[in-house]
Amino acid sequence: MMDKLKFYIDGGWVDPVAPSPLGVVNPATEETFARISLGSAADVDRAVTAARRAFVTYSSTSVAQRLGWLARIIDGFRARLPELARTMTLEMGAPITFATERQATVALFHFEEAARVLADFPFEERMGVGIVRHEPIGVCGLITPWNWPLNQVASKVAPAIATGCTVVVKPSEIAPLSAMLLAEIMHDAGLPSGVFNLVNGDGPDVGEAIAAHPDIDMVSFTGSTAAGIKVAKLAADTVKRVAQELGGKSANIILDDADTRAAVISGVHACNTNAGQNCQSPTRMLVHHSQREVAFQAAQAAIASIRLGDPLDPATTMGPLVSQTQFDKVQGLIQAGIDEGAMLVAGGPGRPAELNHGYYVRPTVFGDVTPQMRIAREEIFGPVLSIIGYDTEDEAIDIANDTPFGLAGFVQSKDPERARRVANRIRAGRVYLNGATFDRSLPFGGYKQSGNGREFGVFGFREYLEVKAVLG
């Protein structure tokens, strides 16, 4: 049993105000392998006090100083990347190869990108008869989820400290250990006391205390839409800035001129990355009715190539879901798809036959899904894909936009100009054309109930800055 019962506040590891231990469960074994402490509003107060005090001097540090700290954080991160990856495998089930090549590496990208933007960012610009200054917003409360536990922390922490802000981080209590390792990296990099603070806890106690705290100037939240609404309401009383990255139900439009088989295979794998626990997963696949059988056969072939198993085995391509709660939710939605009359193309309810423990779900594809079925409306957050048929391009776009979410979209076509025209009509914050890969410099965020604000690159950097005009 690994005990991680302290919080990182004001440059050191401290005991919680009141003991409240919580076990961390390995989702592949269903066994508790570590313990953390759940914090309280009193712990948040201590962290905010430290961050507020540190902000006075840290906000005045030079770009060169902040670049120096970022360089040391990046070096420390690279040195401990295998440990960070293994920790995420244990705490949330990501296969070790994926945890190394994607989970940990993409988190590192955010610090590298923050340093790149910081090096050339114009904090002062002459405009008209005055100067426009970009100044750090202040103390930032950062609330992050379990599905990309280190990536989401890094995507907020990196630009915040690069701009001169100080932070109080609440990682998910389900997968908190990788963020605690990051705190060690921050400490070893010599970051001034109080700049980075970490308090573990759940949403009702620590998360809500951060959102409502009068001495926090900004809250950045990633999680469910329902929780994001709660955060925004709590933040409203003190008129703090709120940036949110919330749920998604992204459509993948495979146009009738695309290579349907190749596009479906690629789309199935994209939907099953990280066991489907991704906010921008392309979980609604729109296929022209004439390509129905081709799509179904391609989806079956793609599912057959997925290897479920021990996430510490480098050959495993899909691990378990993160928790019993998530397992039960996904199973319920798979059953809803069956009950509402969707065609089961691959997978189905229950655990894979070869696995008798762990929160494993059979990667599942439904065909003949209609836009009003629950599996086409709700964010499942598991390896479940809905294939929806369409007749015309306009109908496909209407179906894609018929959702309260707007995080991402995907378009496949052999005609790049046609793909661009369709992308321009999708109401989402990010659209991928023809299998385009991740780009850390481009903005990430949603329309509608998928949130507000942006992360990554210069757009994420600006989220942590106030704008001041100096005249005369």
C-alpha positions as a printed Julia matrix, in Angstrom:
472×3 Matrix{Float64}:
   0.0     0.0     0.0
   1.36    3.38   -1.04
   0.42    6.23    1.32
   0.25    9.73   -0.22
  -1.66   11.43    2.56
  -0.18   14.94    2.41
  -0.95   17.99    0.3
   1.59   20.22   -1.42
   1.07   23.75   -0.05
   3.44   26.73    0.09
   6.47   24.81   -1.08
   6.17   21.71    1.12
   4.17   18.6     1.91
   1.72   19.21    4.76
  -0.87   17.17    6.63
  -4.55   17.88    5.93
  -6.43   19.95    8.49
  -8.56   16.89    9.31
  -7.62   13.29    8.38
  -9.9    11.74    5.76
  -8.18    8.88    3.89
  -9.43    7.5     0.58
  -8.24    4.43   -1.28
  -7.06    4.62   -4.89
  -8.21    1.57   -6.85
  -6.33   -0.09   -9.71
  -9.15   -0.6   -12.26
  -7.44   -3.62  -13.83
  -7.35   -5.56  -10.56
 -10.15   -3.84   -8.58
  -7.71   -3.66   -5.65
  -6.79   -0.62   -3.56
  -3.09    0.04   -4.02
  -2.66    3.54   -2.58
  -4.23    5.98   -0.15
  -4.64    9.73   -0.36
  -6.37   12.26    1.88
  -9.55   14.07    1.01
  -9.23   17.76    1.74
 -11.73   20.34    2.96
 -12.51   24.03    2.6
  -9.95   24.69    5.34
  -7.22   23.06    3.25
  -8.27   25.15    0.25
  -8.0    28.27    2.43
  -4.41   27.4     3.33
  -3.49   26.83   -0.29
  -5.18   30.02   -1.51
  -3.47   32.06    1.19
  -0.1    30.72    0.06
  -0.9    31.34   -3.6
  -2.12   34.88   -2.92
   1.04   35.72   -0.99
   3.27   34.23   -3.69
   1.46   36.09   -6.46
   2.69   39.45   -5.19
   6.28   38.66   -6.16
   5.86   35.91   -8.75
   3.68   38.1   -10.97
   6.61   40.52  -11.24
   9.21   37.96  -12.26
  10.84   38.35  -15.66
  10.18   36.27  -18.73
  13.74   34.94  -18.46
  13.13   33.77  -14.88
   9.91   31.99  -15.79
  11.56   30.39  -18.82
  14.26   29.09  -16.49
  11.75   27.43  -14.19
   9.86   25.96  -17.15
  13.11   24.53  -18.56
  13.86   22.81  -15.25
  10.29   21.49  -15.03
  10.61   20.09  -18.57
  13.92   18.42  -17.72
  12.46   16.91  -14.56
   9.38   15.74  -16.43
  11.45   14.01  -19.11
  13.6    12.28  -16.5
  10.53   10.88  -14.73
   8.34   10.2   -17.76
   8.43    6.38  -17.38
   7.39    6.7   -13.72
   4.61    9.12  -14.61
   3.31    6.8   -17.33
   3.33    3.73  -15.07
   1.53    5.67  -12.34
  -1.28    6.58  -14.75
  -1.54    2.97  -15.86
  -2.04    1.92  -12.25
  -4.45    4.69  -11.28
  -6.74    4.84  -14.33
  -5.95    1.82  -16.5
  -4.38    3.31  -19.62
  -2.22    0.66  -21.36
   1.45    1.31  -20.59
   2.38    1.9   -24.24
  -0.4     4.45  -24.62
   0.38    5.99  -21.22
   4.0     6.48  -22.27
   3.52    7.6   -25.86
   0.39    9.68  -25.35
  -0.76   10.28  -21.77
   2.6    11.37  -20.34
   4.15   12.72  -23.52
   1.22   14.98  -24.41
   1.29   16.36  -20.87
   4.95   17.25  -21.36
   4.02   19.01  -24.62
   2.05   21.61  -22.68
   5.1    22.77  -20.73
   7.16   22.86  -23.91
   4.43   24.82  -25.69
   4.03   27.27  -22.79
   7.77   27.98  -22.93
   7.6    28.49  -26.7
   4.72   30.98  -26.43
   6.24   32.77  -23.42
   9.55   33.4   -25.19
   7.99   35.68  -27.8
   4.72   36.85  -26.25
   4.13   40.64  -26.46
   3.13   41.51  -22.89
   3.07   45.2   -23.89
   1.86   46.59  -27.2
   1.61   50.22  -28.29
  -1.86   51.04  -29.54
  -3.24   54.46  -30.42
  -2.14   56.99  -27.79
  -1.42   54.37  -25.15
  -0.1    50.96  -24.28
  -2.0    47.7   -23.9
  -0.54   45.49  -21.17
  -1.24   41.79  -20.65
  -0.95   40.99  -16.95
  -1.4    37.72  -15.03
  -4.95   37.35  -13.8
  -3.97   36.23  -10.29
  -4.65   33.11   -8.26
  -6.11   30.32  -10.4
  -8.12   27.34   -9.18
  -7.6    24.38  -11.5
 -10.01   21.43  -11.3
  -9.17   18.43  -13.46
 -10.64   15.01  -14.39
  -9.4    11.42  -14.26
  -9.45   10.41  -17.93
  -6.27   12.29  -18.92
  -5.12   12.96  -15.37
  -1.74   14.55  -16.08
  -2.48   16.05  -19.48
  -5.38   18.09  -18.11
  -3.34   19.32  -15.14
  -0.46   20.31  -17.43
  -2.72   22.05  -19.96
  -3.77   24.44  -17.18
  -0.69   24.67  -14.95
   1.8    25.31  -17.76
   0.23   28.47  -19.21
  -0.81   29.7   -15.77
   2.7    29.73  -14.32
   4.17   30.88  -17.64
   2.03   34.02  -17.53
   2.92   34.77  -13.9
  -0.13   33.35  -12.14
  -0.13   31.16   -9.05
  -2.29   28.05   -8.8
  -4.27   25.77   -6.54
  -4.8    22.4    -8.24
  -7.45   19.81   -7.41
  -6.79   16.67   -9.44
  -9.43   13.97   -9.61
  -9.52   11.96   -6.4
  -9.94    8.85   -8.58
  -6.57    9.31  -10.33
  -4.53   11.76   -8.23
  -1.09   10.16   -8.03
   0.42   11.4   -11.31
  -0.43   14.99  -10.33
   1.31   14.44   -7.0
   4.43   13.33   -8.88
   4.17   16.55  -10.89
   4.19   18.47   -7.59
   7.52   16.79   -6.8
   8.86   17.87  -10.2
   7.71   21.44   -9.54
   9.44   21.4    -6.16
  12.68   20.01   -7.55
  12.65   22.69  -10.28
  12.9    25.35   -7.59
   9.58   27.02   -8.32
   9.01   29.65   -5.58
   6.94   28.56   -2.59
   3.23   29.12   -3.03
   3.25   29.29   -6.84
   2.04   25.7    -7.22
  -0.26   24.17   -4.61
  -2.12   20.86   -4.69
  -5.07   19.79   -2.55
  -6.72   16.44   -3.13
 -10.42   16.07   -2.57
 -13.83   15.51   -4.09
 -16.02   17.95   -5.96
 -18.56   18.8    -3.25
 -15.89   19.7    -0.69
 -12.68   20.85   -2.38
 -13.94   21.58   -5.91
 -16.81   23.74   -4.74
 -14.62   25.51   -2.18
 -12.23   26.47   -4.99
 -15.02   27.64   -7.29
 -16.57   29.85   -4.61
 -13.41   31.14   -2.93
 -13.32   34.96   -2.92
  -9.52   35.12   -3.23
  -9.38   32.99   -6.37
  -9.47   35.13   -9.51
 -10.1    32.42  -12.08
 -11.34   28.85  -12.21
 -10.42   26.5   -15.04
 -12.51   23.35  -14.97
 -12.51   20.2   -17.1
 -15.24   17.64  -16.51
 -18.91   16.95  -17.1
 -21.31   19.62  -18.26
 -23.43   19.21  -15.13
 -20.44   19.79  -12.86
 -19.32   22.72  -15.03
 -22.67   24.42  -14.56
 -22.3    24.03  -10.78
 -18.79   25.52  -10.89
 -19.99   28.5   -12.93
 -22.86   29.21  -10.54
 -20.55   29.11   -7.51
 -18.02   31.35   -9.25
 -20.65   33.92  -10.23
 -20.96   35.43   -6.75
 -17.39   36.71   -6.91
 -17.46   37.46  -10.67
 -14.33   35.41  -11.29
 -13.35   34.27  -14.74
 -14.45   30.73  -15.57
 -12.92   28.63  -18.35
 -14.55   25.27  -19.0
 -13.85   22.23  -21.14
 -16.9    20.03  -20.76
 -18.65   17.12  -22.45
 -18.8    16.1   -26.07
 -20.68   13.94  -28.55
 -18.58   14.46  -31.63
 -19.78   13.51  -35.09
 -17.54   11.88  -37.69
 -19.02   12.61  -41.13
 -17.79   10.11  -43.72
 -18.83   11.7   -47.01
 -19.93    9.56  -49.92
 -16.7    10.18  -51.85
 -14.44    8.95  -49.04
 -12.72    5.57  -48.78
 -15.43    4.27  -46.48
 -13.64    1.15  -45.28
 -10.44    2.99  -44.36
 -12.37    5.87  -42.77
 -14.51    3.53  -40.67
 -11.52    1.52  -39.43
  -9.72    4.73  -38.47
 -12.86    6.12  -36.84
 -13.46    2.99  -34.78
  -9.92    3.11  -33.4
 -10.26    6.83  -32.64
 -13.46    6.11  -30.74
 -11.76    3.4   -28.69
  -8.6     5.29  -27.76
  -8.17    5.44  -23.97
 -11.05    2.94  -23.69
 -13.34    5.6   -25.15
 -12.82    7.86  -22.15
 -12.21   11.01  -24.19
 -14.35   14.12  -24.35
 -13.78   14.59  -28.1
 -14.13   10.95  -29.19
 -15.92   10.64  -32.57
 -18.72    8.55  -31.09
 -21.33    9.35  -33.77
 -20.22    8.02  -37.14
 -22.31    9.31  -40.03
 -22.22    7.03  -43.08
 -24.09    7.36  -46.38
 -26.88    4.78  -46.55
 -25.34    3.25  -49.67
 -22.23    2.36  -47.64
 -24.05    0.66  -44.74
 -22.73   -2.87  -45.28
 -19.19   -1.72  -46.06
 -19.19    0.31  -42.84
 -20.49   -2.54  -40.7
 -17.91   -5.0   -42.02
 -15.09   -2.5   -41.58
 -16.2    -1.77  -38.01
 -16.19   -5.49  -37.17
 -12.67   -5.84  -38.57
 -11.44   -2.88  -36.56
 -12.97   -4.17  -33.32
 -11.43   -7.6   -33.9
  -7.93   -6.04  -33.96
  -8.24   -4.48  -30.5
  -6.3    -6.33  -27.8
  -7.75   -6.09  -24.3
  -5.72   -7.23  -21.32
  -3.31   -6.31  -18.57
  -2.54   -2.6   -19.08
   1.05   -3.19  -17.92
   1.58   -5.5   -20.92
   3.09   -3.42  -23.76
   1.03   -5.39  -26.29
  -2.32   -4.38  -24.75
  -4.18   -1.76  -26.77
  -7.22   -1.3   -24.51
  -7.39   -1.39  -20.74
 -10.3    -1.19  -18.32
 -12.61    1.7   -17.6
 -11.59    3.76  -14.6
 -14.1     2.62  -11.98
 -17.1     0.49  -11.1
 -19.3     3.57  -11.46
 -18.12    4.17  -15.0
 -18.42    0.47  -15.85
 -22.04    0.43  -14.66
 -22.89    3.62  -16.59
 -21.49    2.26  -19.85
 -23.17   -1.11  -19.41
 -26.48    0.67  -18.85
 -26.12    2.65  -22.07
 -25.13   -0.43  -24.09
 -28.32   -2.08  -22.85
 -30.29    1.06  -23.74
 -29.01    0.82  -27.32
 -30.24   -2.77  -27.53
 -33.59   -1.92  -25.93
 -34.18    1.0   -28.31
 -33.66   -1.18  -31.36
 -30.16   -0.36  -32.59
 -28.37   -3.16  -34.43
 -25.47   -4.67  -32.49
 -22.63   -4.76  -35.03
 -19.85   -5.73  -32.6
 -19.35   -6.16  -28.88
 -22.28   -5.91  -26.51
 -22.99   -6.02  -22.78
 -20.83   -7.68  -20.15
 -17.1    -8.19  -19.69
 -14.96   -9.78  -22.39
 -15.09  -13.54  -21.94
 -11.35  -13.87  -21.28
 -11.34  -11.33  -18.41
 -13.05  -12.19  -15.14
 -11.95   -9.18  -13.11
 -11.26   -5.51  -13.75
 -13.62   -2.89  -15.15
 -13.27   -4.11  -18.73
 -15.96   -3.39  -21.31
 -16.36   -5.07  -24.68
 -15.67   -2.44  -27.38
 -19.08   -2.04  -28.96
 -20.46   -0.74  -32.26
 -24.14   -0.11  -32.93
 -25.58    0.29  -36.43
 -28.89    1.69  -37.69
 -28.84    4.19  -34.85
 -31.33    7.05  -35.06
 -30.42   10.54  -33.84
 -32.93   10.45  -30.97
 -31.68    7.25  -29.33
 -29.94    7.68  -25.97
 -26.69    6.29  -27.34
 -26.76    9.05  -29.98
 -27.59   11.83  -27.51
 -25.7    11.12  -24.29
 -21.96   11.21  -23.7
 -21.2     7.57  -22.91
 -17.49    7.96  -22.06
 -16.67    4.4   -22.96
 -15.81    2.3   -26.04
 -19.22    2.57  -27.7
 -19.75    3.83  -31.27
 -23.05    4.7   -32.94
 -23.26    4.46  -36.76
 -25.99    6.72  -38.15
 -27.07    6.69  -41.78
 -27.78    9.75  -43.96
 -28.88   10.49  -47.53
 -27.53   13.96  -48.3
 -24.63   16.14  -47.23
 -27.02   18.69  -45.73
 -28.73   15.96  -43.7
 -25.37   14.77  -42.36
 -24.46   18.29  -41.24
 -27.87   18.74  -39.6
 -27.43   15.48  -37.67
 -23.89   16.46  -36.65
 -25.13   19.78  -35.25
 -28.21   18.29  -33.58
 -26.61   18.02  -30.15
 -26.22   20.25  -27.11
 -22.47   19.64  -27.35
 -19.92   21.22  -29.67
 -16.43   20.13  -28.71
 -15.12   18.53  -31.9
 -16.07   17.27  -35.32
 -14.49   15.02  -37.95
 -14.9    15.02  -41.74
 -13.63   12.44  -44.26
 -13.58   13.17  -48.01
 -11.26   12.69  -50.97
 -11.98   16.32  -51.9
 -10.16   18.64  -49.45
 -12.22   21.67  -50.47
 -15.47   19.8   -49.9
 -14.21   18.64  -46.49
 -13.38   22.26  -45.62
 -16.83   23.48  -46.64
 -18.46   20.87  -44.43
 -16.09   21.65  -41.54
 -17.04   25.32  -41.72
 -20.69   24.39  -41.1
 -20.04   22.18  -38.06
 -20.77   23.97  -34.8
 -17.75   22.79  -32.82
 -14.54   24.25  -31.49
 -12.21   21.9   -33.35
 -12.69   19.92  -36.58
 -10.3    17.23  -37.87
 -10.15   16.6   -41.61
  -9.14   13.23  -43.07
  -7.4    11.85  -40.01
  -5.49   15.01  -39.11
  -3.27   14.54  -36.06
  -3.15   16.42  -32.77
  -1.48   19.84  -32.86
  -0.56   21.31  -29.48
  -0.33   24.87  -30.82
  -3.94   25.08  -32.05
  -6.8    26.06  -29.73
  -8.9    23.4   -28.02
 -12.32   24.07  -26.56
 -16.01   23.89  -27.28
 -19.15   25.56  -28.51
 -22.51   25.33  -26.71
 -22.57   23.03  -23.67
 -19.05   21.81  -24.35
 -17.72   24.85  -22.55
 -16.09   28.22  -23.06
 -12.53   29.46  -23.24
  -9.66   27.72  -25.0
  -6.63   25.66  -24.07
  -3.3    25.0   -25.85
  -0.88   27.4   -27.52
  -1.28   31.15  -27.5
  -5.06   30.92  -27.03
  -4.64   28.92  -23.82
  -1.93   31.34  -22.72
  -4.25   34.34  -23.09
  -6.87   32.73  -20.83
  -4.65   33.52  -17.83
  -4.07   37.18  -18.69
  -5.96   40.39  -17.94
  -5.84   43.28  -20.42
  -4.94   46.75  -19.18
  -4.9    49.97  -21.22
  -2.44   52.65  -20.08
  -3.21   56.04  -21.67
  -1.07   59.15  -21.88
